């Protein structure tokens, strides 16, 4: 038993290490927030200011766009975008609920929305958001699930709501809840008929699809708290969510019925703070519900009239290539007179320089502009080059003088007569003076030139160091 237990413990430790590495990798992928940005955001919150110019209780603009098919929509909350899609199929019911249909919600956070999200991984944020959406929509009984039953105990409709986060700029839960309820209100399921044990599903061409039975529309509103609940912001952005101390989410319908409430973060809220948030939620939910109803009515009206609808008509207005310019008539009469008036009213042309302007040696300029600032440096370099040439000439003149002195001493030695010494100590007879070979002369001159060059280079280095 002991070896097996050790192997199990080792495997568990390896799995824990792998999970910690994955968590570290996901945390590293999220762009960090510097201390300067954090202090700036907190100071702005204390002063009652926000980065996008909103007030503390202001909600971002909500924009709803519908797709070409029923049950498809895109909800934009500021720059946060969520795509909602509803689908259905006939499945057997759950054993404990034989006469009720099935609702399934799924939210996906892809790297397309933010670099901190990883595909195929159930992060803590994703699990929390999915549970909150299920409590908001399914547990609040906003949809009549009994109306989804076709044959009790055999066939019921399963409604699946898929939500995809397209862009993340904070407050995902509010945008996801709006997208989910809008997609459910916009969706139409196929009509069915039951004859005995035979179930017939009709296509949209045979019978009009049937809308879902929706009792109410619960919508989430998020509140961010700072400095242990001292400051409050409605609809926090992505930067504000990073520096907040806690988050309160209240789901409510337009009848002021609270469907769910959730508080996260290490803060303790007072009763008065929760009541104040609930009053703000009631106002925001009423506005958003009215916006949803208007959007649904407009889409229904356009579809009945046979007009253009879908993403191709609602979203491309934001693209540069979709802008259209109406054709305008151009009057070509009296063009010459108008041109003469424009020329006379215009300022005279500036002076034109036909030849290049030489500000300093080595620089040239055509037309107007700023003078070259490298002229001073070129003058200093030129002066330095003149000094170097003077020193080189002086060194060459010194070498030439030394060579002439050597040749003069040799010629004097040749012209002097042969001296015979009368000394008794030693008799020295000089028959012919020794001539200095050319090789030795050239070697001495080369040595002198090298020494002069070394001295010159040394003086030049000292001069540059002094500058």
LOVO-344817 format. One record per residue (C-alpha): residue number from 1; x, y, z. Coordinates in nm, 3 decimals. Each point is the difference from the previous one (the first is absolute). Last residue first. Layout:
% residues N
NUM, X, Y, Z
...
END
This chain:
% residues 467
467, 3.782, 7.015, -2.530
466, 0.297, -0.093, 0.224
465, -0.028, -0.362, -0.112
464, 0.023, 0.110, -0.362
463, 0.320, 0.204, 0.070
462, 0.158, -0.286, 0.191
461, -0.069, -0.239, -0.285
460, 0.154, 0.241, -0.253
459, 0.315, 0.047, 0.214
458, 0.045, -0.377, 0.014
457, -0.057, -0.036, -0.372
456, 0.266, 0.264, -0.068
455, 0.250, -0.165, 0.236
454, -0.056, -0.333, -0.167
453, 0.040, 0.159, -0.344
452, 0.327, 0.166, 0.105
451, 0.134, -0.329, 0.140
450, -0.095, -0.182, -0.318
449, 0.162, 0.265, -0.220
448, 0.319, -0.013, 0.205
447, 0.014, -0.378, -0.026
446, -0.055, 0.018, -0.374
445, 0.280, 0.259, -0.035
444, 0.236, -0.217, 0.202
443, -0.080, -0.304, -0.213
442, 0.049, 0.196, -0.321
441, 0.340, 0.117, 0.112
440, 0.102, -0.347, 0.116
439, -0.092, -0.142, -0.337
438, 0.184, 0.272, -0.193
437, 0.330, -0.105, 0.148
436, 0.198, 0.252, 0.200
435, 0.337, 0.046, -0.178
434, 0.312, -0.083, 0.192
433, 0.277, 0.260, -0.024
432, 0.306, -0.103, -0.208
431, 0.362, -0.072, 0.098
430, -0.032, 0.099, 0.360
429, 0.328, -0.088, 0.169
428, 0.001, -0.021, 0.372
427, 0.330, -0.022, 0.185
426, -0.022, -0.058, 0.366
425, 0.182, 0.131, 0.304
424, 0.254, 0.196, -0.193
423, -0.254, 0.241, -0.146
422, 0.085, 0.146, -0.332
421, -0.348, -0.074, -0.147
420, -0.040, -0.004, -0.371
419, -0.301, 0.198, -0.119
418, -0.152, -0.073, -0.339
417, -0.147, 0.319, -0.144
416, -0.363, 0.104, 0.057
415, -0.229, -0.002, -0.307
414, -0.156, -0.345, 0.063
413, -0.076, 0.066, 0.365
412, -0.167, 0.326, -0.097
411, -0.220, -0.188, -0.247
410, -0.108, -0.245, 0.271
409, -0.081, 0.278, 0.245
408, -0.208, 0.175, -0.268
407, -0.193, -0.319, -0.078
406, -0.097, -0.048, 0.364
405, -0.107, 0.363, 0.041
404, -0.213, -0.024, -0.316
403, -0.178, -0.308, 0.140
402, -0.073, 0.176, 0.330
401, -0.149, 0.296, -0.186
400, -0.225, -0.230, -0.206
399, -0.131, -0.170, 0.316
398, -0.075, 0.339, 0.156
397, -0.181, 0.116, -0.313
396, -0.211, -0.321, -0.001
395, -0.097, 0.057, 0.366
394, -0.094, 0.360, -0.071
393, -0.202, -0.101, -0.304
392, -0.187, -0.261, 0.208
391, -0.071, 0.258, 0.270
390, -0.134, 0.245, -0.255
389, -0.219, -0.269, -0.162
388, -0.142, -0.094, 0.341
387, -0.078, 0.363, 0.078
386, -0.178, 0.038, -0.335
385, -0.200, -0.321, 0.065
384, -0.108, 0.135, 0.340
383, -0.113, 0.323, -0.157
382, -0.201, -0.199, -0.259
381, -0.157, -0.215, 0.271
380, -0.102, 0.312, 0.191
379, -0.149, 0.149, -0.315
378, -0.190, -0.324, -0.077
377, -0.144, -0.005, 0.351
376, -0.123, 0.353, -0.037
375, -0.163, -0.079, -0.335
374, -0.190, -0.301, 0.134
373, -0.296, 0.214, 0.100
372, -0.135, 0.010, -0.353
371, -0.229, 0.294, -0.048
370, -0.370, -0.061, 0.031
369, -0.213, 0.020, -0.309
368, -0.071, 0.195, -0.312
367, 0.102, -0.118, -0.345
366, 0.306, -0.200, -0.095
365, 0.267, -0.059, 0.260
364, 0.368, -0.090, -0.011
363, 0.261, -0.092, 0.258
362, 0.375, -0.074, -0.033
361, 0.113, 0.355, 0.051
360, -0.260, 0.196, 0.194
359, -0.329, 0.160, -0.099
358, 0.020, -0.094, -0.366
357, -0.341, 0.068, -0.148
356, -0.082, -0.206, -0.309
355, -0.110, 0.189, -0.310
354, -0.351, 0.083, -0.118
353, -0.129, 0.112, 0.338
352, -0.369, 0.083, -0.015
351, -0.132, 0.282, 0.215
350, -0.349, -0.071, 0.128
349, -0.303, 0.019, -0.221
348, -0.235, 0.296, 0.045
347, -0.299, -0.066, 0.227
346, -0.326, -0.106, -0.163
345, -0.279, 0.248, -0.065
344, 0.117, 0.070, -0.354
343, 0.043, -0.371, -0.079
342, -0.342, -0.093, 0.139
341, -0.166, 0.278, -0.199
340, 0.177, -0.111, -0.317
339, -0.115, -0.360, 0.055
338, -0.359, 0.113, 0.049
337, 0.012, 0.196, -0.325
336, 0.145, -0.295, -0.187
335, -0.260, -0.244, 0.135
334, -0.293, 0.216, -0.103
333, -0.228, -0.306, -0.043
332, 0.130, -0.343, 0.106
331, -0.258, -0.058, 0.276
330, 0.067, -0.336, 0.166
329, -0.291, -0.224, 0.096
328, 0.057, -0.211, 0.309
327, 0.003, -0.381, 0.010
326, -0.064, -0.135, 0.348
325, 0.297, -0.123, 0.193
324, -0.002, -0.346, 0.155
323, 0.194, -0.121, 0.303
322, 0.031, -0.378, 0.009
321, 0.375, -0.009, -0.068
320, 0.070, 0.202, 0.314
319, -0.182, -0.245, 0.223
318, -0.243, 0.100, 0.277
317, -0.303, -0.016, -0.228
316, 0.092, -0.364, -0.064
315, -0.187, -0.114, 0.318
314, -0.373, 0.046, -0.066
313, -0.060, -0.091, -0.363
312, 0.226, -0.303, -0.048
311, -0.069, -0.101, 0.360
310, -0.361, -0.075, -0.079
309, -0.284, 0.186, -0.170
308, -0.097, 0.134, -0.340
307, -0.369, 0.062, -0.055
306, -0.276, -0.254, -0.056
305, -0.266, 0.202, 0.180
304, -0.049, -0.280, 0.253
303, 0.373, -0.032, 0.067
302, 0.038, 0.377, 0.047
301, -0.288, 0.013, 0.249
300, 0.132, -0.294, 0.202
299, 0.345, 0.160, 0.019
298, -0.148, 0.332, 0.114
297, -0.217, -0.170, 0.262
296, 0.294, -0.202, 0.137
295, 0.220, 0.311, 0.026
294, -0.280, 0.195, 0.173
293, -0.054, -0.282, 0.251
292, 0.370, -0.022, 0.077
291, 0.031, 0.378, 0.056
290, -0.301, -0.004, 0.235
289, 0.160, -0.284, 0.196
288, 0.330, 0.191, 0.020
287, -0.166, 0.312, 0.144
286, -0.206, -0.195, 0.255
285, 0.306, -0.201, 0.102
284, 0.203, 0.318, 0.058
283, -0.262, 0.155, 0.229
282, -0.057, -0.317, 0.202
281, 0.374, -0.056, 0.031
280, 0.052, 0.347, 0.152
279, -0.260, -0.081, 0.266
278, 0.165, -0.337, 0.067
277, 0.342, 0.166, 0.038
276, -0.139, 0.240, 0.261
275, -0.156, -0.289, 0.188
274, 0.330, -0.190, -0.003
273, 0.189, 0.303, 0.133
272, -0.260, 0.062, 0.272
271, 0.026, -0.360, 0.120
270, 0.376, 0.029, 0.043
269, 0.254, -0.175, -0.217
268, 0.300, -0.196, 0.125
267, 0.280, -0.026, -0.252
266, 0.244, -0.277, -0.092
265, -0.117, -0.062, -0.352
264, -0.321, -0.136, -0.145
263, -0.366, 0.086, 0.066
262, -0.284, -0.174, -0.179
261, -0.368, 0.081, -0.041
260, -0.268, -0.191, -0.187
259, -0.348, 0.052, -0.141
258, -0.083, 0.326, 0.180
257, -0.351, 0.106, -0.097
256, -0.030, 0.367, -0.087
255, -0.272, -0.071, -0.263
254, 0.253, 0.098, -0.270
253, 0.209, -0.305, 0.080
252, 0.294, -0.032, 0.238
251, 0.342, -0.163, 0.015
250, 0.235, 0.165, 0.253
249, 0.379, -0.039, -0.026
248, 0.226, 0.143, 0.275
247, 0.376, 0.016, -0.059
246, 0.287, 0.052, 0.243
245, 0.331, 0.177, 0.059
244, 0.030, 0.160, -0.344
243, 0.339, 0.058, -0.168
242, -0.025, -0.253, -0.283
241, -0.373, 0.054, -0.055
240, 0.065, 0.370, -0.065
239, 0.234, -0.081, -0.288
238, -0.256, -0.233, -0.160
237, -0.287, 0.245, 0.034
236, -0.241, 0.014, 0.293
235, -0.377, 0.019, -0.065
234, -0.098, 0.209, 0.304
233, 0.271, 0.140, 0.228
232, -0.004, 0.025, 0.382
231, 0.244, 0.159, 0.244
230, 0.031, -0.069, 0.375
229, -0.073, -0.371, -0.038
228, 0.327, -0.133, 0.137
227, 0.221, 0.246, -0.189
226, -0.171, -0.055, -0.334
225, -0.327, -0.173, -0.091
224, -0.108, -0.107, -0.350
223, -0.371, -0.040, -0.078
222, -0.138, -0.234, -0.266
221, -0.352, -0.006, -0.149
220, -0.147, -0.330, -0.119
219, -0.322, -0.019, -0.203
218, -0.304, -0.222, 0.062
217, -0.258, 0.009, -0.280
216, -0.346, -0.123, 0.104
215, -0.250, -0.275, -0.079
214, 0.149, -0.127, -0.328
213, -0.197, -0.259, -0.200
212, 0.226, -0.072, -0.296
211, -0.104, 0.108, -0.347
210, -0.159, -0.249, -0.245
209, 0.123, -0.045, -0.356
208, -0.247, 0.064, -0.281
207, -0.117, -0.315, -0.170
206, 0.091, -0.171, -0.328
205, 0.280, 0.232, -0.111
204, 0.147, 0.021, 0.352
203, 0.030, -0.384, 0.003
202, -0.245, -0.213, 0.192
201, 0.095, -0.264, 0.257
200, -0.239, -0.297, 0.009
199, -0.022, -0.228, 0.307
198, -0.162, -0.341, -0.043
197, -0.113, -0.182, 0.314
196, -0.364, 0.089, -0.045
195, -0.003, 0.306, -0.220
194, 0.227, 0.270, 0.142
193, 0.065, 0.330, -0.178
192, 0.310, 0.218, 0.006
191, 0.088, 0.365, -0.075
190, 0.363, 0.088, -0.038
189, 0.159, 0.222, 0.269
188, 0.024, 0.380, -0.034
187, 0.280, 0.199, 0.164
186, -0.005, 0.379, 0.044
185, -0.105, -0.010, 0.365
184, 0.260, -0.268, 0.076
183, 0.273, 0.196, -0.183
182, -0.092, 0.316, 0.191
181, 0.006, -0.185, 0.334
180, 0.343, -0.148, -0.069
179, 0.155, 0.318, -0.143
178, -0.116, 0.205, 0.300
177, 0.138, -0.257, 0.245
176, 0.332, -0.017, -0.188
175, 0.042, 0.381, -0.009
174, -0.066, 0.028, 0.373
173, 0.227, -0.295, 0.086
172, 0.294, 0.122, -0.209
171, 0.039, 0.327, 0.190
170, 0.339, 0.101, -0.145
169, 0.148, 0.081, -0.339
168, 0.015, -0.348, -0.148
167, -0.076, -0.051, -0.368
166, -0.174, -0.289, -0.178
165, -0.131, -0.187, 0.303
164, -0.200, -0.293, -0.132
163, -0.337, -0.102, 0.147
162, -0.171, -0.324, -0.092
161, -0.362, -0.046, 0.114
160, -0.137, -0.353, -0.040
159, -0.372, -0.070, 0.017
158, -0.083, -0.370, 0.038
157, -0.354, -0.067, -0.115
156, -0.180, -0.299, 0.151
155, -0.077, -0.351, -0.118
154, -0.068, -0.318, 0.199
153, -0.116, 0.048, 0.361
152, -0.280, 0.230, -0.099
151, -0.018, 0.043, -0.376
150, 0.077, 0.350, -0.138
149, 0.115, 0.187, 0.312
148, 0.147, 0.345, -0.062
147, -0.306, 0.175, 0.147
146, 0.091, -0.158, 0.333
145, 0.331, 0.193, -0.003
144, -0.174, 0.337, 0.026
143, 0.296, 0.232, -0.028
142, 0.097, 0.262, 0.265
141, -0.003, -0.270, 0.265
140, 0.253, 0.187, 0.219
139, 0.206, -0.319, 0.027
138, 0.055, -0.010, -0.378
137, 0.080, 0.361, -0.082
136, 0.193, 0.163, 0.288
135, 0.110, -0.319, 0.172
134, 0.128, -0.142, -0.329
133, 0.176, 0.327, -0.085
132, 0.170, 0.007, 0.342
131, 0.117, -0.359, -0.035
130, 0.148, 0.068, -0.344
129, 0.178, 0.316, 0.123
128, 0.155, -0.175, 0.300
127, 0.124, -0.291, -0.211
126, 0.154, 0.239, -0.255
125, 0.175, 0.207, 0.267
124, 0.144, -0.309, 0.168
123, 0.150, -0.116, -0.329
122, -0.135, -0.293, -0.197
121, 0.268, -0.045, -0.265
120, -0.062, -0.092, -0.364
119, 0.114, 0.332, -0.142
118, 0.208, 0.230, 0.221
117, -0.106, 0.349, 0.110
116, 0.261, 0.259, 0.102
115, 0.050, 0.123, -0.357
114, -0.352, 0.152, -0.005
113, -0.308, -0.046, -0.222
112, 0.166, -0.205, -0.277
111, 0.163, -0.209, 0.270
110, -0.344, -0.162, 0.052
109, -0.236, 0.017, 0.295
108, -0.296, -0.231, -0.057
107, -0.339, 0.015, 0.176
106, -0.233, -0.302, -0.006
105, -0.362, -0.010, 0.110
104, -0.230, -0.303, -0.018
103, -0.377, 0.004, 0.053
102, -0.192, -0.327, -0.001
101, -0.375, -0.050, -0.048
100, -0.239, -0.104, 0.272
99, -0.258, -0.279, 0.013
98, 0.221, -0.291, 0.113
97, 0.191, 0.196, 0.262
96, 0.160, -0.265, 0.231
95, 0.101, -0.225, -0.291
94, 0.139, 0.287, -0.209
93, -0.172, 0.036, -0.335
92, 0.085, -0.190, -0.321
91, 0.134, 0.229, -0.273
90, -0.146, 0.214, -0.280
89, 0.237, 0.274, -0.115
88, 0.048, 0.374, 0.043
87, 0.247, 0.278, -0.082
86, 0.064, 0.347, 0.142
85, 0.299, 0.219, -0.095
84, 0.140, 0.295, 0.196
83, 0.306, 0.202, -0.096
82, 0.150, 0.220, 0.273
81, 0.191, 0.325, -0.053
80, 0.160, 0.222, 0.264
79, 0.101, 0.332, -0.157
78, -0.285, 0.193, 0.159
77, -0.251, -0.272, 0.073
76, -0.046, -0.151, -0.346
75, -0.255, -0.279, -0.040
74, 0.014, -0.222, -0.308
73, -0.302, -0.208, -0.096
72, -0.105, -0.339, -0.139
71, -0.329, -0.162, 0.106
70, -0.166, 0.017, -0.340
69, 0.232, 0.006, -0.295
68, 0.127, 0.307, -0.189
67, 0.172, 0.132, 0.311
66, -0.125, 0.261, 0.241
65, 0.186, 0.302, 0.135
64, -0.041, 0.150, 0.348
63, 0.191, 0.306, 0.124
62, 0.030, 0.093, 0.367
61, 0.176, 0.327, 0.086
60, 0.194, -0.010, 0.326
59, -0.180, 0.046, 0.329
58, 0.046, 0.310, 0.216
57, -0.008, -0.022, 0.380
56, 0.356, 0.124, 0.069
55, -0.001, 0.255, -0.282
54, 0.137, -0.086, -0.341
53, 0.299, 0.166, -0.169
52, 0.155, -0.320, -0.140
51, 0.284, -0.006, 0.254
50, -0.222, 0.065, 0.299
49, -0.024, 0.287, 0.249
48, -0.151, 0.023, 0.349
47, 0.316, 0.140, 0.164
46, 0.054, -0.319, 0.202
45, -0.052, -0.206, -0.316
44, 0.258, 0.210, -0.186
43, 0.251, -0.058, 0.282
42, -0.061, -0.373, -0.018
41, 0.053, 0.000, -0.376
40, 0.322, 0.203, 0.019
39, 0.141, -0.214, 0.281
38, -0.064, -0.317, -0.203
37, 0.142, 0.152, -0.318
36, 0.319, 0.103, 0.183
35, 0.027, -0.342, 0.165
34, 0.000, -0.168, -0.341
33, -0.279, -0.229, -0.118
32, 0.127, -0.326, -0.150
31, -0.110, -0.142, -0.335
30, -0.152, -0.345, 0.056
29, 0.223, -0.270, -0.148
28, 0.192, -0.040, 0.325
27, -0.310, -0.101, 0.191
26, -0.084, -0.269, -0.255
25, 0.355, -0.136, 0.020
24, -0.003, 0.003, 0.380
23, -0.328, -0.189, 0.005
22, 0.139, -0.255, -0.244
21, 0.315, -0.041, 0.210
20, -0.212, -0.043, 0.313
19, -0.207, -0.265, -0.175
18, 0.314, -0.187, -0.106
17, 0.136, 0.010, 0.353
16, -0.329, -0.128, 0.137
15, 0.002, -0.281, -0.254
14, 0.358, -0.093, 0.095
13, -0.091, 0.005, 0.371
12, -0.298, -0.226, -0.067
11, 0.219, -0.245, -0.191
10, 0.251, -0.010, 0.283
9, -0.276, -0.058, 0.257
8, -0.140, -0.286, -0.206
7, 0.345, -0.155, -0.038
6, 0.058, 0.026, 0.376
5, -0.339, -0.163, 0.070
4, 0.081, -0.282, -0.241
3, 0.339, -0.054, 0.165
2, -0.160, -0.011, 0.350
1, -0.284, -0.241, -0.073
END
